[in-house]
Amino acid sequence: MKKYAVFKKDGTYIKGNLPENMETERFCIMCAAAFGAASTAQKEYGDETRKLVIDGEQGTVIIKPFDKNALVAYIGTEEEMDEFLKTFKL
């Protein structure tokens, strides 16, 4: 099962398939906030954030821009996310 969420940059949930034990709204809001903070920090030295990787003991969350208005968070490996995004459509 692919574990992902697509959400607006303000954290508003659009679509996804997250584990039932997760609070979708909170997850999306926190991912949007984390990506926004990383982007702000990188802009300070003139760079742009392409992805944010949050590595944990039980898995990895990868957050990337989905389009100009939305982000996608994927729970898994970068390789799995890349394959998933090749075929994913909203």
N, C-alpha and C positions, 0 to 999 in steps of 0.2 A: 504494500500500500504506500503510495506516494504521500508524504506529509508536507503540505505547503499551505500558504495563505497569500492571497493577492489583496492589497489594501491601498487606499489613497495615502498620500504623504502625510495627512493628518491622523492616520491610524484607522480610518473608517474601513471596515471589512467589506470586501467585494465578493470574493469567492475563495474556496479552499477545501482542504481535506485534512483537518487536524485531528489528533487523538481526542476521544470523547472526554478525557479527564482534564483537558486544557480549557481555560477560559479564553475563547477566541478573541473577544473584544480587547481584553487586557493584553494578550499576546501581540495583537496587531498594533495597538497604541504604543507599547514598549519598544517593539521593533522599529516603528516609525521614529520614535524619539531617539533611539540609539543611532539609527542611520543619520538622522538630522544632526546630532551632536558630532558624529564622525565627519560629516560633510563640512560643518562649520569649522572644525579644527583644521581640516586639510585646506580649506579656502584661505586660511591665515598664511599659508606659505605658497599659495597660488596653484594648488592642485585640486583635482576633482576626484570624488570618491566613486570607485567603480563597484565595490562590494565591501560588505562588512562581514567578517567571520567571527562567530562567537563559539569558541571551543569549550565543551564541557565534558564531564565524565561520562554522561549518558548519551552524548551525541553532539553534533555540530549544527548550528543555525547559520545559514548563509543568507544575507539580505542584499538584494540587487535592485536597481531600477528595472521596472517592468516596461514602462513607457514614460512619457514625460510627466504624467500625473500620478503614477502608481508605482508601488514597490512590490516585490515578491520575496517572501521568506520561505526557505526550503530547509527541512530538517533531514540531513544526510550528508553525502560527500559532494564536493564540487563537480566531480564527474557525473554523478547521478543527476544533479541539478541541471547541468548543461544538456544532458540527454533529454530530460523532462521538458525543458524550455524549447527544444527543437520542434516538438509536436504539440505543445500546449496552446490552446486558444481560449479566450474568454467567452 
